Amino acid sequence: MDFHYKSDAHSRRIIQFILYHFVARHRQTKQLVSHNEQNAEYFTKYTNFVELAPVCRDDLVLLEPKLQKALGGIGPLILIYKVTTCLHVVDIKTMQTHEIANATYWGNEFGSICSRERLSEFVVLGIDEVDFDVDTSKAAIKNKFRMVQVELARADDFGVVDRTFITHTHLGEFINFNDTVLCYDLNQINLNELEEYESTHKFSLPDVVIVKKTYPRIRKR
């Protein structure tokens, strides 16, 4: 989007607002338009370019090994649960959390492999405690994350096709039996990046990634 301002000071206000609230970077160029030698007046055109990180809340991201190591071994498959001036992410398998700072992101740019438009509805059939230790960070405690094992069925197949999926989720405090959740159905999404990573790094790809709790259509007014 292009915005035009009468002065550079006016444009800086919106730039400061964006940089204060989002993961973004900014650069400025200036060009001499004209000048008056008699009055020593110079007319300069300023162009400000602001770029936002192309990732959003609820996006699924695949991290490169170098960035995983820099972030303390998180990932490779992570979920973005909050976006401020940092990207707040959680490991879908271990519940490890991290904040990817602005400078870190632009030094290791990445995009999402799944966004909200690919979410599918699933029904929770059962919830069990996990049989492994989970390192709980301050961010996990603040956001009330709790790792559990969940049995799911696709909402469209519920009562028709007898197929269920077992997965782990950090949303144990928020979901219950018979709830409807929005998930990334990785069995039905063709993701070349994941297939290549799975084959070269011996990474076990989950069938379903739970993103958040929702409500079925029949409950909506």
MDTraj code that builds the backbone (N, CA, C; nanometers):
import mdtraj as md
import numpy as np

residues = "MET ASP PHE HIS TYR LYS SER ASP ALA HIS SER ARG ARG ILE ILE GLN PHE ILE LEU TYR HIS PHE VAL ALA ARG HIS ARG GLN THR LYS GLN LEU VAL SER HIS ASN GLU GLN ASN ALA GLU TYR PHE THR LYS TYR THR ASN PHE VAL GLU LEU ALA PRO VAL CYS ARG ASP ASP LEU VAL LEU LEU GLU PRO LYS LEU GLN LYS ALA LEU GLY GLY ILE GLY PRO LEU ILE LEU ILE TYR LYS VAL THR THR CYS LEU HIS VAL VAL ASP ILE LYS THR MET GLN THR HIS GLU ILE ALA ASN ALA THR TYR TRP GLY ASN GLU PHE GLY SER ILE CYS SER ARG GLU ARG LEU SER GLU PHE VAL VAL LEU GLY ILE ASP GLU VAL ASP PHE ASP VAL ASP THR SER LYS ALA ALA ILE LYS ASN LYS PHE ARG MET VAL GLN VAL GLU LEU ALA ARG ALA ASP ASP PHE GLY VAL VAL ASP ARG THR PHE ILE THR HIS THR HIS LEU GLY GLU PHE ILE ASN PHE ASN ASP THR VAL LEU CYS TYR ASP LEU ASN GLN ILE ASN LEU ASN GLU LEU GLU GLU TYR GLU SER THR HIS LYS PHE SER LEU PRO ASP VAL VAL ILE VAL LYS LYS THR TYR PRO ARG ILE ARG LYS ARG".split()
xyz = np.array([
    [0.0838, -0.1192, 0.0000],
    [0.0000, 0.0000, 0.0000],
    [0.0877, 0.1247, 0.0000],
    [0.0438, 0.2228, -0.0729],
    [0.1176, 0.3483, -0.0814],
    [0.0428, 0.4585, -0.0068],
    [0.1174, 0.5339, 0.0724],
    [0.0621, 0.6483, 0.1432],
    [0.1446, 0.7711, 0.1071],
    [0.0777, 0.8843, 0.0954],
    [0.1452, 1.0088, 0.0608],
    [0.1216, 1.1120, 0.1702],
    [0.2290, 1.1777, 0.2127],
    [0.2216, 1.2776, 0.3190],
    [0.2858, 1.4077, 0.2717],
    [0.2421, 1.5163, 0.3336],
    [0.2972, 1.6466, 0.2976],
    [0.4376, 1.6677, 0.3525],
    [0.4669, 1.6023, 0.4632],
    [0.6003, 1.6190, 0.5222],
    [0.6520, 1.4856, 0.5717],
    [0.7845, 1.4766, 0.5840],
    [0.8472, 1.3540, 0.6310],
    [0.8109, 1.3270, 0.7768],
    [0.7911, 1.4312, 0.8547],
    [0.7559, 1.4153, 0.9958],
    [0.6218, 1.3436, 1.0124],
    [0.5276, 1.3726, 0.9229],
    [0.3970, 1.3075, 0.9298],
    [0.4090, 1.1580, 0.8989],
    [0.4909, 1.1234, 0.8031],
    [0.5067, 0.9823, 0.7672],
    [0.5753, 0.9039, 0.8781],
    [0.6633, 0.9699, 0.9521],
    [0.7352, 0.9003, 1.0583],
    [0.6437, 0.8543, 1.1701],
    [0.5316, 0.9218, 1.1887],
    [0.4385, 0.8830, 1.2945],
    [0.3800, 0.7451, 1.2695],
    [0.3341, 0.7212, 1.1478],
    [0.2780, 0.5895, 1.1170],
    [0.3873, 0.4832, 1.1155],
    [0.5072, 0.5187, 1.0729],
    [0.6186, 0.4241, 1.0725],
    [0.6540, 0.3822, 1.2142],
    [0.6599, 0.4777, 1.3054],
    [0.6900, 0.4475, 1.4449],
    [0.5818, 0.3593, 1.5066],
    [0.4564, 0.3849, 1.4691],
    [0.3465, 0.3022, 1.5198],
    [0.3627, 0.1572, 1.4738],
    [0.3924, 0.1365, 1.3467],
    [0.4091, 0.0014, 1.2932],
    [0.5267, -0.0697, 1.3593],
    [0.6400, -0.0013, 1.3697],
    [0.7591, -0.0632, 1.4287],
    [0.7402, -0.0941, 1.5764],
    [0.6498, -0.0212, 1.6415],
    [0.6260, -0.0406, 1.7841],
    [0.5309, -0.1577, 1.8111],
    [0.4529, -0.1986, 1.7099],
    [0.3508, -0.3013, 1.7317],
    [0.3728, -0.4303, 1.6529],
    [0.4582, -0.4293, 1.5521],
    [0.4708, -0.5459, 1.4658],
    [0.6174, -0.5799, 1.4396],
    [0.6384, -0.7014, 1.3879],
    [0.7711, -0.7401, 1.3407],
    [0.7869, -0.6784, 1.2017],
    [0.8699, -0.5769, 1.1927],
    [0.8814, -0.5013, 1.0676],
    [1.0203, -0.4395, 1.0572],
    [1.0537, -0.3967, 0.9358],
    [1.1789, -0.3251, 0.9137],
    [1.1526, -0.2066, 0.8220],
    [1.2415, -0.1085, 0.8305],
    [1.2179, 0.0187, 0.7629],
    [1.3463, 0.0706, 0.6999],
    [1.3318, 0.1274, 0.5835],
    [1.4448, 0.1978, 0.5226],
    [1.3913, 0.3217, 0.4517],
    [1.4785, 0.4204, 0.4393],
    [1.4376, 0.5480, 0.3822],
    [1.5349, 0.5923, 0.2740],
    [1.4807, 0.6503, 0.1691],
    [1.5628, 0.7113, 0.0644],
    [1.5131, 0.8544, 0.0431],
    [1.6006, 0.9388, -0.0063],
    [1.5586, 1.0759, -0.0361],
    [1.6138, 1.1195, -0.1710],
    [1.5385, 1.2050, -0.2362],
    [1.5734, 1.2513, -0.3701],
    [1.5501, 1.4015, -0.3797],
    [1.6495, 1.4726, -0.4322],
    [1.6369, 1.6172, -0.4500],
    [1.5465, 1.6444, -0.5697],
    [1.4364, 1.7134, -0.5437],
    [1.3398, 1.7434, -0.6491],
    [1.3769, 1.8729, -0.7196],
    [1.4032, 1.9768, -0.6412],
    [1.4419, 2.1067, -0.6967],
    [1.5061, 2.1898, -0.5873],
    [1.5721, 2.2965, -0.6302],
    [1.6294, 2.3882, -0.5306],
    [1.6393, 2.5280, -0.5887],
    [1.6395, 2.6243, -0.4991],
    [1.6487, 2.7652, -0.5354],
    [1.7811, 2.8179, -0.4829],
    [1.8741, 2.8433, -0.5728],
    [2.0072, 2.8859, -0.5314],
    [2.0059, 3.0239, -0.4654],
    [1.9140, 3.1104, -0.5092],
    [1.9090, 3.2451, -0.4529],
    [1.8653, 3.2439, -0.3062],
    [1.7664, 3.1614, -0.2744],
    [1.7155, 3.1549, -0.1372],
    [1.7737, 3.0382, -0.0578],
    [1.8582, 2.9589, -0.1243],
    [1.9155, 2.8392, -0.0608],
    [1.8057, 2.7456, -0.0099],
    [1.7009, 2.7297, -0.0896],
    [1.5912, 2.6407, -0.0535],
    [1.6019, 2.5106, -0.1334],
    [1.5875, 2.4025, -0.0640],
    [1.5958, 2.2707, -0.1269],
    [1.4654, 2.1948, -0.1016],
    [1.4143, 2.1345, -0.2064],
    [1.2915, 2.0562, -0.1962],
    [1.3271, 1.9090, -0.2191],
    [1.3084, 1.8311, -0.1132],
    [1.3500, 1.6909, -0.1147],
    [1.2294, 1.5991, -0.1020],
    [1.2297, 1.4912, -0.1788],
    [1.1251, 1.3893, -0.1708],
    [1.1788, 1.2704, -0.0912],
    [1.1088, 1.2336, 0.0167],
    [1.1477, 1.1194, 0.0992],
    [1.0585, 0.9997, 0.0664],
    [1.1201, 0.8852, 0.0541],
    [1.0454, 0.7609, 0.0322],
    [1.0788, 0.6638, 0.1448],
    [0.9779, 0.6232, 0.2186],
    [0.9939, 0.5284, 0.3285],
    [0.9341, 0.3940, 0.2898],
    [1.0121, 0.2904, 0.3098],
    [0.9665, 0.1549, 0.2774],
    [0.9592, 0.0746, 0.4066],
    [0.8386, 0.0268, 0.4398],
    [0.8179, -0.0538, 0.5606],
    [0.7708, -0.1926, 0.5186],
    [0.8399, -0.2941, 0.5653],
    [0.8059, -0.4329, 0.5313],
    [0.7655, -0.5080, 0.6572],
    [0.6478, -0.5711, 0.6541],
    [0.5995, -0.6516, 0.7654],
    [0.6376, -0.7976, 0.7442],
    [0.6658, -0.8665, 0.8529],
    [0.6943, -1.0101, 0.8436],
    [0.5712, -1.0826, 0.7899],
    [0.5871, -1.1669, 0.6869],
    [0.4717, -1.2309, 0.6225],
    [0.4200, -1.3533, 0.6974],
    [0.4077, -1.3409, 0.8286],
    [0.3536, -1.4490, 0.9108],
    [0.2525, -1.3883, 1.0088],
    [0.1535, -1.4686, 1.0477],
    [0.0466, -1.4208, 1.1355],
    [0.0225, -1.5194, 1.2488],
    [-0.0595, -1.4760, 1.3404],
    [-0.1015, -1.5639, 1.4491],
    [-0.1712, -1.6875, 1.3919],
    [-0.1461, -1.8031, 1.4518],
    [-0.2021, -1.9332, 1.4138],
    [-0.1342, -1.9941, 1.2922],
    [-0.0300, -1.9305, 1.2386],
    [0.0429, -1.9887, 1.1259],
    [0.1329, -2.1025, 1.1734],
    [0.1493, -2.2013, 1.0871],
    [0.2400, -2.3129, 1.1130],
    [0.3686, -2.2874, 1.0363],
    [0.4821, -2.3011, 1.1047],
    [0.6116, -2.2640, 1.0472],
    [0.7093, -2.3795, 1.0585],
    [0.7927, -2.3963, 0.9567],
    [0.9002, -2.4953, 0.9583],
    [1.0333, -2.4216, 0.9644],
    [1.1086, -2.4416, 1.0719],
    [1.2349, -2.3713, 1.0919],
    [1.3524, -2.4472, 1.0318],
    [1.4484, -2.3718, 0.9816],
    [1.5727, -2.4306, 0.9329],
    [1.6589, -2.4743, 1.0520],
    [1.7425, -2.5774, 1.0347],
    [1.8258, -2.6281, 1.1459],
    [1.9112, -2.5213, 1.2125],
    [1.9652, -2.4282, 1.1349],
    [2.0495, -2.3234, 1.1919],
    [1.9715, -2.2372, 1.2898],
    [1.8486, -2.2015, 1.2542],
    [1.7669, -2.1181, 1.3408],
    [1.7174, -2.1974, 1.4617],
    [1.6874, -2.3246, 1.4427],
    [1.6483, -2.4093, 1.5552],
    [1.7553, -2.4094, 1.6635],
    [1.8792, -2.4253, 1.6201],
    [1.9914, -2.4286, 1.7139],
    [2.0057, -2.2954, 1.7861],
    [1.9877, -2.1852, 1.7129],
    [2.0002, -2.0523, 1.7732],
    [1.8899, -2.0262, 1.8745],
    [1.7763, -2.0935, 1.8586],
    [1.6623, -2.0746, 1.9484],
    [1.6551, -2.1809, 2.0565],
    [1.7644, -2.2474, 2.0820],
    [1.7684, -2.3444, 2.1908],
    [1.7127, -2.4806, 2.1578],
    [1.7086, -2.5147, 2.0287],
    [1.6633, -2.6480, 1.9884],
    [1.5138, -2.6611, 1.9687],
    [1.4416, -2.5518, 1.9623],
    [1.2965, -2.5583, 1.9400],
    [1.2668, -2.6030, 1.7977],
    [1.1537, -2.6685, 1.7826],
    [1.1088, -2.7056, 1.6479],
    [1.1494, -2.8449, 1.6051],
    [1.1453, -2.8688, 1.4736],
    [1.1365, -2.7723, 1.3633],
    [0.9958, -2.7184, 1.3333],
    [0.8921, -2.7929, 1.3738],
    [0.7567, -2.7507, 1.3404],
    [0.6994, -2.6726, 1.4588],
    [0.6736, -2.5441, 1.4379],
    [0.6266, -2.4581, 1.5461],
    [0.4998, -2.3857, 1.5053],
    [0.4250, -2.3421, 1.6063],
    [0.3004, -2.2693, 1.5850],
    [0.3156, -2.1291, 1.6425],
    [0.2772, -2.0291, 1.5646],
    [0.2811, -1.8911, 1.6134],
    [0.1505, -1.8637, 1.6887],
    [0.1602, -1.8375, 1.8194],
    [0.0400, -1.8164, 1.8980],
    [0.0164, -1.6700, 1.9336],
    [0.1140, -1.5832, 1.9017],
    [0.0982, -1.4416, 1.9311],
    [0.1987, -1.3624, 1.8479],
    [0.1583, -1.2432, 1.8009],
    [0.2480, -1.1570, 1.7246],
    [0.2470, -1.0181, 1.7872],
    [0.3634, -0.9724, 1.8299],
    [0.3816, -0.8348, 1.8769],
    [0.5040, -0.7820, 1.8021],
    [0.5962, -0.7185, 1.8740],
    [0.7237, -0.6830, 1.8114],
    [0.8135, -0.8052, 1.8036],
    [0.7673, -0.9168, 1.8605],
    [0.8329, -1.0474, 1.8498],
    [0.7309, -1.1490, 1.7984],
    [0.7808, -1.2604, 1.7491],
    [0.6942, -1.3726, 1.7152],
    [0.6980, -1.4703, 1.8322],
    [0.5851, -1.4918, 1.8961],
    [0.5758, -1.5832, 2.0094],
    [0.5366, -1.7206, 1.9543],
    [0.6229, -1.8191, 1.9720],
    [0.6024, -1.9491, 1.9092],
    [0.6061, -2.0602, 2.0138],
    [0.5432, -2.1721, 1.9800],
    [0.5426, -2.2889, 2.0673],
    [0.5680, -2.4128, 1.9822],
    [0.6505, -2.5015, 2.0348],
    [0.6798, -2.6289, 1.9690],
    [0.5596, -2.7204, 1.9875],
    [0.5050, -2.7731, 1.8788],
    [0.3825, -2.8518, 1.8873],
    [0.4034, -2.9882, 1.9517],
    [0.5303, -3.0325, 1.9640],
    [0.5576, -3.1637, 2.0222],
    [0.6071, -3.1566, 2.1654],
    [0.6836, -3.0544, 2.1987],
    [0.7456, -3.0462, 2.3311],
    [0.6889, -2.9350, 2.4178],
    [0.6097, -2.8455, 2.3613],
    [0.5529, -2.7290, 2.4292],
    [0.6593, -2.6271, 2.4671],
    [0.7791, -2.6406, 2.4105],
    [0.8835, -2.5409, 2.4338],
    [0.8424, -2.4114, 2.3661],
    [0.8606, -2.2993, 2.4359],
    [0.8215, -2.1696, 2.3820],
    [0.9449, -2.0833, 2.3565],
    [0.9268, -1.9842, 2.2715],
    [1.0361, -1.8903, 2.2442],
    [0.9782, -1.7635, 2.1846],
    [1.0510, -1.6547, 2.2009],
    [1.0155, -1.5283, 2.1380],
    [1.1219, -1.4946, 2.0335],
    [1.0819, -1.4917, 1.9081],
    [1.1747, -1.4608, 1.8000],
    [1.1756, -1.3101, 1.7803],
    [1.2857, -1.2469, 1.8188],
    [1.2960, -1.1015, 1.8151],
    [1.2999, -1.0498, 1.6717],
    [1.2743, -0.9213, 1.6573],
    [1.2703, -0.8565, 1.5271],
    [1.4005, -0.8787, 1.4488],
    [1.5138, -0.8532, 1.5138],
    [1.6434, -0.8674, 1.4468],
    [1.6705, -1.0124, 1.4083],
    [1.6318, -1.1052, 1.4964],
    [1.6524, -1.2483, 1.4683],
    [1.5710, -1.2920, 1.3479],
    [1.4461, -1.2438, 1.3400],
    [1.3628, -1.2827, 1.2267],
    [1.4214, -1.2348, 1.0941],
    [1.4578, -1.1063, 1.0858],
    [1.5055, -1.0530, 0.9588],
    [1.6437, -1.1066, 0.9223],
    [1.7143, -1.1631, 1.0197],
    [1.8405, -1.2295, 0.9881],
    [1.8213, -1.3726, 0.9433],
    [1.7000, -1.4267, 0.9655],
    [1.6683, -1.5654, 0.9270],
    [1.5249, -1.5704, 0.8741],
    [1.4963, -1.4963, 0.7711],
    [1.3589, -1.4822, 0.7230],
    [1.2951, -1.6165, 0.6885],
    [1.1682, -1.6295, 0.7245],
    [1.0925, -1.7494, 0.6897],
    [0.9459, -1.7120, 0.6749],
    [0.8728, -1.7936, 0.6049],
    [0.7296, -1.7747, 0.5886],
    [0.6551, -1.8910, 0.6494],
    [0.5253, -1.8866, 0.6426],
    [0.4448, -1.9961, 0.6978],
    [0.4215, -2.1027, 0.5913],
    [0.4020, -2.2254, 0.6375],
    [0.3690, -2.3338, 0.5442],
    [0.2188, -2.3621, 0.5459],
    [0.1510, -2.3165, 0.6530],
    [0.0055, -2.3279, 0.6617],
    [-0.0498, -2.2040, 0.7300],
    [-0.1581, -2.1491, 0.6749],
    [-0.2248, -2.0333, 0.7334],
    [-0.3707, -2.0662, 0.7622],
    [-0.4427, -1.9713, 0.8192],
    [-0.5770, -1.9958, 0.8706],
    [-0.6745, -2.0515, 0.7675],
    [-0.6567, -2.0145, 0.6409],
    [-0.7515, -2.0609, 0.5403],
    [-0.7465, -2.2125, 0.5201],
    [-0.6445, -2.2784, 0.5751],
    [-0.6323, -2.4232, 0.5625],
    [-0.6777, -2.4985, 0.6869],
    [-0.7355, -2.4284, 0.7808],
    [-0.7825, -2.4932, 0.9033],
    [-0.9062, -2.5786, 0.8755],
    [-0.9157, -2.6921, 0.9448],
    [-1.0295, -2.7825, 0.9322],
    [-1.0856, -2.8126, 1.0704],
    [-1.2146, -2.8446, 1.0753],
    [-1.2789, -2.8751, 1.2027],
    [-1.2632, -3.0221, 1.2389],
    [-1.2272, -3.0449, 1.3660],
    [-1.2184, -3.1796, 1.4217],
    [-1.2964, -3.1842, 1.5519],
    [-1.3392, -3.3046, 1.5902],
    [-1.4121, -3.3250, 1.7153],
    [-1.3227, -3.4021, 1.8120],
    [-1.3191, -3.3562, 1.9376],
    [-1.2368, -3.4211, 2.0402],
    [-1.3118, -3.5421, 2.0954],
    [-1.2490, -3.6590, 2.0834],
    [-1.3110, -3.7832, 2.1312],
    [-1.2565, -3.8271, 2.2663],
    [-1.1350, -3.7844, 2.2982],
    [-1.0758, -3.8247, 2.4253],
    [-0.9510, -3.7451, 2.4546],
    [-0.9208, -3.7297, 2.5843],
    [-0.8032, -3.6552, 2.6289],
    [-0.7323, -3.7357, 2.7367],
    [-0.6012, -3.7517, 2.7225],
    [-0.5202, -3.8245, 2.8193],
    [-0.3960, -3.7434, 2.8526],
    [-0.3405, -3.7678, 2.9706],
    [-0.2150, -3.7054, 3.0083],
    [-0.1008, -3.7679, 2.9276],
    [0.0046, -3.6914, 2.9027],
    [0.1192, -3.7427, 2.8269],
    [0.2098, -3.8230, 2.9188],
    [0.2848, -3.9149, 2.8602],
    [0.3725, -4.0024, 2.9383],
    [0.5186, -3.9592, 2.9307],
    [0.5430, -3.8291, 2.9073],
    [0.6802, -3.7785, 2.9041],
    [0.6836, -3.6425, 2.9733],
    [0.8015, -3.6043, 3.0185],
    [0.8169, -3.4776, 3.0894],
    [0.8156, -3.3605, 2.9919],
    [0.7533, -3.2535, 3.0342],
    [0.7450, -3.1331, 2.9519],
    [0.8076, -3.0179, 3.0290],
    [0.9023, -2.9481, 2.9657],
    [0.9643, -2.8316, 3.0285],
    [0.8691, -2.7128, 3.0168],
    [0.8222, -2.6657, 3.1300],
    [0.7264, -2.5559, 3.1306],
    [0.7980, -2.4227, 3.1507],
    [0.7876, -2.3347, 3.0533],
    [0.8514, -2.2031, 3.0606],
    [0.7574, -2.1027, 3.1256],
    [0.8082, -1.9841, 3.1541],
    [0.7252, -1.8774, 3.2096],
    [0.6148, -1.8383, 3.1118],
    [0.6489, -1.8386, 2.9820],
    [0.5484, -1.8042, 2.8801],
    [0.4381, -1.9099, 2.8754],
    [0.4746, -2.0375, 2.8913],
    [0.3749, -2.1447, 2.8909],
    [0.2814, -2.1330, 3.0107],
    [0.3388, -2.0987, 3.1274],
    [0.2566, -2.0809, 3.2473],
    [0.1634, -1.9611, 3.2311],
    [0.2159, -1.8515, 3.1781],
    [0.1363, -1.7302, 3.1591],
    [0.0196, -1.7550, 3.0653],
    [0.0408, -1.8338, 2.9596],
    [-0.0636, -1.8609, 2.8612],
    [-0.1448, -1.9866, 2.8936],
    [-0.1192, -2.0462, 3.0111],
    [-0.1916, -2.1644, 3.0587],
    [-0.1808, -2.2822, 2.9624],
    [-0.0611, -2.3036, 2.9092],
    [-0.0391, -2.4178, 2.8228],
    [-0.0228, -2.5450, 2.9081],
    [-0.0814, -2.6535, 2.8629],
    [-0.0643, -2.7839, 2.9281],
    [-0.0668, -2.8915, 2.8207],
    [0.0395, -2.9706, 2.8141],
    [0.0496, -3.0726, 2.7111],
    [-0.0368, -3.1935, 2.7445],
    [-0.1199, -3.2334, 2.6485],
    [-0.2039, -3.3525, 2.6631],
    [-0.2048, -3.4302, 2.5313],
    [-0.2480, -3.5539, 2.5396],
    [-0.2677, -3.6363, 2.4200],
    [-0.4165, -3.6395, 2.3879],
    [-0.4495, -3.6151, 2.2617],
    [-0.5897, -3.6002, 2.2223],
    [-0.6235, -3.6970, 2.1091],
    [-0.7410, -3.7561, 2.1180],
    [-0.7947, -3.8379, 2.0089],
    [-0.8985, -3.7550, 1.9350],
    [-0.8848, -3.7476, 1.8028],
    [-0.9695, -3.6610, 1.7206],
    [-1.0340, -3.7373, 1.6063],
    [-1.1423, -3.6799, 1.5565],
    [-1.2048, -3.7274, 1.4332],
    [-1.2450, -3.6053, 1.3509],
    [-1.2349, -3.6163, 1.2193],
    [-1.2774, -3.5050, 1.1342],
    [-1.4258, -3.4791, 1.1540],
    [-1.4630, -3.3520, 1.1630],
    [-1.6031, -3.3161, 1.1843],
    [-1.6908, -3.3643, 1.0694],
    [-1.6395, -3.3583, 0.9476],
    [-1.7173, -3.4022, 0.8307],
    [-1.7358, -3.5528, 0.8284],
    [-1.6424, -3.6262, 0.8933],
    [-1.6495, -3.7728, 0.8944],
    [-1.7131, -3.8273, 1.0211],
    [-1.7417, -3.7399, 1.1166],
    [-1.7893, -3.7847, 1.2469],
    [-1.9223, -3.8591, 1.2334],
    [-1.9234, -3.9842, 1.2805],
    [-2.0429, -4.0672, 1.2706],
    [-2.0612, -4.1339, 1.1364],
    [-1.9718, -4.1053, 1.0406],
    [-1.9827, -4.1632, 0.9061],
    [-1.8647, -4.2560, 0.8775],
    [-1.7430, -4.2015, 0.8950],
    [-1.6206, -4.2790, 0.8724],
    [-1.5537, -4.3044, 1.0073],
    [-1.5242, -4.4292, 1.0342],
    [-1.4664, -4.4665, 1.1633],
    [-1.3143, -4.4550, 1.1574],
    [-1.2650, -4.3293, 1.1547],
    [-1.1212, -4.3051, 1.1549],
    [-1.0896, -4.1957, 1.2547],
    [-0.9911, -4.2219, 1.3401],
    [-0.9518, -4.1242, 1.4409],
    [-0.8022, -4.0967, 1.4311],
    [-0.7602, -3.9873, 1.4946],
    [-0.6202, -3.9457, 1.4942],
    [-0.5766, -3.9176, 1.6378],
    [-0.4519, -3.9537, 1.6679],
    [-0.3927, -3.9265, 1.7981],
    [-0.2841, -3.8211, 1.7800],
    [-0.2909, -3.7150, 1.8591],
    [-0.1910, -3.6089, 1.8504],
    [-0.1711, -3.5461, 1.9867],
    [-0.0673, -3.4634, 1.9985],
    [-0.0407, -3.3897, 2.1214],
    [-0.0733, -3.2417, 2.0995],
    [-0.1123, -3.1761, 2.2058],
    [-0.1411, -3.0333, 2.1968],
    [-0.1083, -2.9651, 2.3285],
    [-0.0734, -2.8374, 2.3182],
    [-0.0438, -2.7562, 2.4361],
    [-0.1690, -2.6927, 2.4940],
    [-0.2862, -2.7224, 2.4394],
    [-0.4113, -2.6570, 2.4787],
    [-0.4952, -2.7414, 2.5740],
    [-0.4279, -2.8205, 2.6566],
    [-0.4992, -2.9094, 2.7473],
    [-0.5904, -2.8402, 2.8462],
    [-0.5616, -2.7142, 2.8798],
    [-0.6447, -2.6400, 2.9750],
    [-0.7707, -2.5840, 2.9109],
    [-0.7802, -2.5877, 2.7796],
    [-0.8892, -2.5195, 2.7114],
    [-0.9873, -2.6131, 2.6409],
    [-0.9480, -2.7350, 2.6143],
    [-1.0354, -2.8245, 2.5386],
    [-1.0843, -2.9393, 2.6266],
    [-1.2027, -2.9879, 2.5936],
    [-1.2659, -3.0967, 2.6672],
    [-1.3270, -3.1968, 2.5693],
    [-1.3744, -3.3065, 2.6236],
    [-1.4402, -3.4091, 2.5436],
    [-1.5580, -3.3498, 2.4672],
    [-1.5684, -3.3845, 2.3404],
    [-1.6773, -3.3429, 2.2504],
    [-1.6650, -3.1981, 2.2041],
    [-1.5554, -3.1306, 2.2361],
    [-1.5319, -2.9962, 2.1832],
    [-1.4971, -3.0026, 2.0350],
    [-1.5159, -2.8905, 1.9674],
    [-1.4736, -2.8774, 1.8278],
    [-1.3492, -2.7901, 1.8236],
    [-1.2473, -2.8365, 1.7522],
    [-1.1214, -2.7628, 1.7426],
    [-1.0846, -2.7422, 1.5965],
    [-1.0103, -2.6359, 1.5710],
    [-0.9592, -2.6084, 1.4366],
    [-0.8167, -2.6605, 1.4273],
    [-0.7888, -2.7349, 1.3224],
    [-0.6589, -2.8018, 1.3092],
    [-0.6065, -2.7906, 1.1665],
    [-0.4765, -2.8113, 1.1552],
    [-0.4156, -2.8320, 1.0241],
    [-0.4115, -2.9822, 0.9994],
    [-0.4873, -3.0258, 0.9002],
    [-0.4950, -3.1675, 0.8648],
    [-0.3827, -3.1984, 0.7664],
    [-0.2669, -3.2346, 0.8192],
    [-0.1489, -3.2511, 0.7352],
    [-0.1589, -3.3724, 0.6430],
    [-0.2528, -3.4610, 0.6686],
    [-0.2737, -3.5747, 0.5784],
    [-0.3392, -3.5321, 0.4479],
    [-0.4116, -3.4223, 0.4523],
    [-0.4849, -3.3774, 0.3340],
    [-0.4270, -3.2498, 0.2723],
    [-0.3181, -3.1998, 0.3305],
    [-0.2533, -3.0813, 0.2761],
    [-0.1221, -3.1232, 0.2116],
    [-0.1043, -3.0887, 0.0858],
    [0.0177, -3.1238, 0.0139],
    [0.1262, -3.0199, 0.0421],
    [0.2245, -3.0576, 0.1228],
    [0.3315, -2.9660, 0.1615],
    [0.4659, -3.0274, 0.1240],
    [0.5227, -2.9800, 0.0141],
    [0.6505, -3.0332, -0.0320],
    [0.7623, -3.0070, 0.0676],
    [0.7574, -2.8887, 0.1347],
    [0.8631, -2.8551, 0.2307],
    [0.8694, -2.9575, 0.3433],
    [0.7509, -2.9976, 0.3931],
    [0.7471, -3.0936, 0.5029],
    [0.7930, -3.2312, 0.4590],
    [0.7525, -3.2723, 0.3393],
    [0.7904, -3.4042, 0.2896],
    [0.9419, -3.4139, 0.2707],
    [1.0024, -3.3069, 0.2174],
    [1.1475, -3.3067, 0.1980],
    [1.2199, -3.3066, 0.3323],
    [1.1715, -3.2270, 0.4256],
    [1.2351, -3.2196, 0.5568],
    [1.2219, -3.3534, 0.6293],
    [1.1068, -3.4158, 0.6184],
    [1.0810, -3.5425, 0.6857],
    [1.1747, -3.6516, 0.6347],
    [1.2021, -3.6513, 0.5045],
    [1.2871, -3.7546, 0.4458],
    [1.4355, -3.7314, 0.4717],
    [1.4781, -3.6045, 0.4769],
    [1.6211, -3.5750, 0.4934],
    [1.6643, -3.5636, 0.6394],
    [1.5730, -3.5289, 0.7288],
    [1.6101, -3.5094, 0.8697],
    [1.5474, -3.6121, 0.9626],
    [1.4813, -3.7135, 0.9058],
    [1.4191, -3.8187, 0.9866],
    [1.3243, -3.7602, 1.0904],
    [1.2419, -3.6673, 1.0437],
    [1.1457, -3.6007, 1.1310],
    [1.0100, -3.6676, 1.1171],
    [0.9495, -3.7029, 1.2303],
    [0.8189, -3.7683, 1.2295],
    [0.7086, -3.6636, 1.2207],
    [0.6388, -3.6611, 1.1110],
    [0.5353, -3.5605, 1.0861],
    [0.4036, -3.6009, 1.1516],
    [0.3438, -3.5135, 1.2337],
    [0.2130, -3.5472, 1.2940],
    [0.1029, -3.5451, 1.1889],
    [-0.0037, -3.6195, 1.2140],
    [-0.1163, -3.6211, 1.1216],
    [-0.1986, -3.4928, 1.1320],
    [-0.2123, -3.4441, 1.2553],
    [-0.2983, -3.3289, 1.2818],
    [-0.2280, -3.2348, 1.3793],
    [-0.2390, -3.1052, 1.3551],
    [-0.1869, -3.0035, 1.4466],
    [-0.3048, -2.9196, 1.4959],
    [-0.3334, -2.9264, 1.6256],
    [-0.4432, -2.8493, 1.6831],
    [-0.3992, -2.7043, 1.7004],
    [-0.4804, -2.6119, 1.6531],
    [-0.4474, -2.4691, 1.6597],
    [-0.5275, -2.3974, 1.7676],
    [-0.6582, -2.4193, 1.7707],
    [-0.7401, -2.3511, 1.8706],
    [-0.8769, -2.4162, 1.8798],
    [-0.9445, -2.3831, 1.9894],
    [-1.0806, -2.4313, 2.0118],
    [-1.1783, -2.3432, 1.9353],
    [-1.2845, -2.4038, 1.8875],
    [-1.3881, -2.3272, 1.8185],
    [-1.5232, -2.3837, 1.8556],
    [-1.6264, -2.3368, 1.7877],
    [-1.7614, -2.3821, 1.8165],
    [-1.8271, -2.4268, 1.6871],
    [-1.8997, -2.5390, 1.6901],
    [-1.9616, -2.5903, 1.5668],
    [-2.0646, -2.4940, 1.5105],
    [-2.0922, -2.5098, 1.3843],
    [-2.1829, -2.4180, 1.3149],
    [-2.3223, -2.4144, 1.3768],
    [-2.3677, -2.5275, 1.4311],
    [-2.5042, -2.5335, 1.4834],
    [-2.5206, -2.4483, 1.6084],
    [-2.4065, -2.4109, 1.6744],
    [-2.4154, -2.3263, 1.7926],
    [-2.4081, -2.1780, 1.7603],
    [-2.3695, -2.1454, 1.6377],
    [-2.3561, -2.0061, 1.5999],
    [-2.4922, -1.9465, 1.5644],
    [-2.5152, -1.8248, 1.6048],
    [-2.6410, -1.7583, 1.5727],
    [-2.6329, -1.6877, 1.4391],
])
top = md.Topology()
chain = top.add_chain()
for i, resn in enumerate(residues, 1):
    res = top.add_residue(resn, chain, resSeq=i)
    for name in ("N", "CA", "C"):
        top.add_atom(name, md.element.get_by_symbol(name[0]), res)
traj = md.Trajectory(xyz[None], top)
